[in-house]
Amino acid sequence: MAGTLSDRRDDAALPRILVTLADPAQSADPSLAARKNRLYLDAIERAGGDPRPIDERAVEVERAAAFQAMDGLLLTGGADLDPSLYGGLAAGSSNLEPGRDALELAAWRAALGRGRPVLGICRGFQAINVFLGGRLVQHVHGHRGAGYLEGPAAAHPLVLAPRSRLAKLLDAAQGGAALLVNSYHHQAVRPADLAAPLAVAGTSPGPDGDLVEAFESADGRFIFGVQCHPERIESTPPAFERLFAAFVDAARAGHRDRPPAG
């Protein structure tokens, strides 16, 4: 299928997770970009899902079919969002990809309209906040170290919010529990800029106060976002495999509702 990656299993018994990805052709290192993309698909497969990758090259008919078939939506990492999406002017944002912004906004609306679970990682975390009416800090110091595979990952504590659903999923239900997570981002979400339908699930210390590093929907829907990259298992606590597993489990309800093929 044009505009998608095709190296996946085709198992009708598994929940289909639509995975929005960066177009490797737009990267300075397409091979590295493809390797990063593969990590997200591997995470979904480990959790028992059928990843269905898509990027901005997909034409409208392909997008419509993908949105209709998805049982869950994973919004992944990548370039900065266009600040015009949250009423801002460029003040630190770079490497914008408006085509990807449009794809992910359409996918988000389709998932929300059909009640599908959504998980956002890094850029995806930021995108969910923006799509729901929140804003971003366009640059913060100290949260982005060496690039992926260019050296040890920068790291900082993720302090989980007391009684949050994320803390329970990660089996860290005690209030104030902290996990050491990787940090590859230079944009961020402050508590004051978090969209109203979301609740803080985790924070990290920033130069000007705490930053939101994880959120969940305030109304109990399966909408979660994490600023770190849990698909990069070499720099991620093993507990995050439970988040992927819970996401795929939530998608199974949509899978059961899907009409039989043919």
Legacy VTK file of the C-alpha trace (Angstrom):
# vtk DataFile Version 3.0
C-alpha trace
ASCII
DATASET POLYDATA
POINTS 262 float
0.000 0.000 0.000
1.452 3.359 -0.979
2.345 5.561 1.947
2.607 2.719 4.456
5.192 0.207 5.602
4.374 -3.360 4.663
6.736 -5.511 6.764
4.103 -6.748 9.219
2.053 -9.797 10.100
-1.506 -10.099 8.811
-3.394 -11.889 11.554
-7.136 -11.259 11.635
-7.316 -12.630 15.187
-5.278 -9.747 16.628
-6.432 -6.187 17.411
-5.291 -3.802 14.690
-3.256 -0.884 15.996
-2.840 1.997 13.564
0.671 3.390 14.076
1.382 6.833 12.638
5.029 7.189 11.678
7.513 9.640 10.230
8.150 9.315 6.499
11.785 8.079 6.412
12.353 9.850 3.089
12.076 13.194 4.881
14.888 12.296 7.291
18.565 13.109 6.846
19.183 9.423 7.644
16.330 7.338 6.171
17.837 4.089 7.419
17.939 5.320 11.014
14.409 6.728 10.693
13.149 3.351 9.486
14.897 1.648 12.405
13.208 4.006 14.870
9.840 3.317 13.206
10.354 -0.410 13.556
10.715 -0.103 17.337
7.093 1.036 17.681
5.834 -1.868 15.588
7.916 -4.310 17.628
6.431 -2.945 20.868
2.883 -3.529 19.616
3.755 -7.027 18.438
5.302 -7.890 21.813
2.044 -6.797 23.445
-0.028 -9.070 21.192
-1.315 -6.555 18.656
-1.191 -6.294 14.875
0.557 -2.982 14.038
-0.713 -1.227 10.918
1.849 1.469 10.016
0.897 4.584 8.084
2.688 7.797 7.210
1.810 11.005 5.406
2.341 9.455 1.940
-0.949 7.561 2.308
-3.649 8.871 -0.035
-7.175 9.633 1.126
-8.686 6.265 0.244
-5.908 4.489 2.148
-6.379 6.757 5.142
-10.126 6.170 5.210
-9.655 2.402 5.098
-7.017 2.506 7.835
-9.176 4.657 10.111
-12.149 2.350 9.610
-10.121 -0.777 10.375
-8.220 0.423 13.431
-8.969 -0.961 16.873
-6.513 1.432 18.522
-4.285 4.367 17.589
-0.614 4.872 18.471
0.786 8.359 17.796
4.566 8.172 17.794
7.622 10.414 18.116
9.150 12.699 15.522
9.402 16.295 14.381
7.857 19.293 16.137
4.201 20.152 15.685
3.369 23.317 13.783
2.799 25.927 16.527
-0.067 27.403 14.513
-2.076 24.366 15.659
-2.187 25.889 19.150
-2.289 29.523 18.123
1.432 30.110 18.511
4.212 31.608 16.422
7.461 29.747 15.815
9.718 30.355 18.830
11.965 27.340 19.046
10.058 24.840 16.903
11.952 23.242 14.021
11.701 20.546 11.353
7.955 20.973 10.953
6.013 18.354 8.991
2.549 19.778 8.218
1.614 16.696 6.204
2.116 14.503 9.224
0.227 16.972 11.433
-2.771 16.669 9.095
-2.619 12.867 8.999
-2.455 12.550 12.764
-5.206 15.061 13.407
-7.494 13.107 11.069
-6.517 9.803 12.695
-7.091 11.278 16.164
-10.557 12.525 15.230
-11.467 9.144 13.759
-10.257 7.297 16.876
-12.059 9.684 19.216
-15.266 9.479 17.196
-15.244 5.686 17.257
-14.223 5.359 20.900
-10.898 3.689 20.148
-8.057 3.691 22.696
-5.185 6.077 21.981
-1.595 6.098 23.183
0.771 8.988 22.458
4.569 8.818 22.705
6.801 11.932 22.715
5.506 13.914 19.707
2.302 11.873 20.055
2.010 12.930 23.694
2.326 16.556 22.598
-0.070 16.066 19.679
-2.882 14.727 21.879
-2.538 17.715 24.188
-2.640 20.131 21.251
-5.537 18.351 19.525
-7.555 18.705 22.741
-6.842 22.433 23.040
-3.604 22.509 25.024
-0.325 24.274 24.274
3.401 23.493 24.216
6.580 25.087 25.487
8.606 25.271 22.290
11.993 24.748 23.900
13.305 23.647 27.284
16.933 23.091 28.220
18.345 19.872 29.541
15.797 17.364 28.233
17.511 16.305 25.017
20.923 14.692 25.066
22.648 12.603 22.413
20.504 11.442 19.521
19.277 7.862 19.356
22.241 5.479 18.986
24.657 8.436 19.167
25.464 7.980 22.845
23.848 7.244 26.220
20.298 8.528 26.503
19.664 11.550 28.682
17.504 10.565 31.634
15.439 12.091 34.407
12.896 10.910 36.981
9.252 10.509 36.059
7.324 11.109 39.279
3.985 9.336 39.032
0.898 11.098 40.319
-0.765 9.558 43.390
-3.675 7.255 42.503
-3.250 7.818 38.766
-4.303 5.044 36.431
-0.848 5.115 34.884
0.771 4.442 38.255
-1.521 1.462 38.681
-0.741 0.178 35.174
2.970 0.430 35.873
2.451 -1.356 39.188
3.629 1.681 41.111
0.448 2.610 42.918
2.166 4.335 45.828
1.917 8.109 45.513
5.148 9.817 44.541
6.759 6.717 43.022
9.418 7.646 40.468
10.909 5.858 37.480
14.061 6.858 35.630
13.071 7.423 31.985
14.884 8.447 28.826
14.581 11.998 27.521
14.856 12.829 23.815
12.638 15.896 23.590
13.194 19.650 23.561
9.535 20.729 23.736
7.291 20.212 26.725
3.915 20.637 28.410
3.550 22.727 31.566
0.694 21.957 33.968
-0.992 25.239 33.021
-0.885 24.272 29.322
-2.437 20.825 29.716
-5.757 20.433 27.894
-8.774 20.356 30.199
-9.910 16.805 29.288
-6.566 15.440 30.518
-5.221 14.742 34.002
-1.574 14.822 35.062
-0.257 11.280 35.536
3.436 12.099 35.946
5.858 15.014 36.128
9.564 15.775 35.939
11.488 18.728 37.356
12.195 21.528 34.895
14.292 24.706 35.095
11.152 26.781 35.673
9.040 24.270 37.576
7.614 20.814 37.030
6.762 19.653 33.521
3.999 17.213 32.632
5.667 13.999 31.449
2.599 11.749 31.402
-1.157 12.245 31.251
-4.369 10.262 31.064
-7.931 11.151 30.169
-9.823 12.624 33.101
-13.031 10.788 32.200
-11.647 7.244 32.281
-11.306 6.673 28.534
-8.154 4.913 27.398
-6.217 7.976 26.332
-2.670 8.023 27.684
0.427 9.977 26.742
4.048 9.704 27.835
6.815 12.123 26.913
9.543 9.472 27.125
10.221 6.747 24.539
9.183 3.416 26.113
9.667 1.576 22.808
13.437 2.064 23.304
13.727 -0.755 25.786
17.466 -0.354 26.363
16.796 2.922 28.223
13.301 2.267 29.595
12.138 0.568 32.810
10.573 -2.830 31.995
7.342 -1.682 33.679
6.393 0.202 30.512
5.743 -3.081 28.726
2.588 -3.159 30.884
1.444 0.098 29.297
1.723 -1.363 25.801
-0.044 -4.528 26.974
-2.899 -2.526 28.528
-3.240 -0.487 25.339
-3.520 -3.578 23.145
-5.939 -5.162 25.630
-8.144 -2.062 25.441
-8.090 -2.291 21.638
-9.457 -5.838 21.777
-12.919 -4.467 22.594
-12.943 -2.625 19.268
-11.589 -5.735 17.593
-14.515 -7.779 18.888
-16.938 -5.144 17.567
-15.462 -5.270 14.055
-17.745 -6.899 11.442
-16.447 -10.217 10.082
-14.479 -10.038 6.846
-16.365 -10.768 3.636
LINES 1 263
262 0 1 2 3 4 5 6 7 8 9 10 11 12 13 14 15 16 17 18 19 20 21 22 23 24 25 26 27 28 29 30 31 32 33 34 35 36 37 38 39 40 41 42 43 44 45 46 47 48 49 50 51 52 53 54 55 56 57 58 59 60 61 62 63 64 65 66 67 68 69 70 71 72 73 74 75 76 77 78 79 80 81 82 83 84 85 86 87 88 89 90 91 92 93 94 95 96 97 98 99 100 101 102 103 104 105 106 107 108 109 110 111 112 113 114 115 116 117 118 119 120 121 122 123 124 125 126 127 128 129 130 131 132 133 134 135 136 137 138 139 140 141 142 143 144 145 146 147 148 149 150 151 152 153 154 155 156 157 158 159 160 161 162 163 164 165 166 167 168 169 170 171 172 173 174 175 176 177 178 179 180 181 182 183 184 185 186 187 188 189 190 191 192 193 194 195 196 197 198 199 200 201 202 203 204 205 206 207 208 209 210 211 212 213 214 215 216 217 218 219 220 221 222 223 224 225 226 227 228 229 230 231 232 233 234 235 236 237 238 239 240 241 242 243 244 245 246 247 248 249 250 251 252 253 254 255 256 257 258 259 260 261
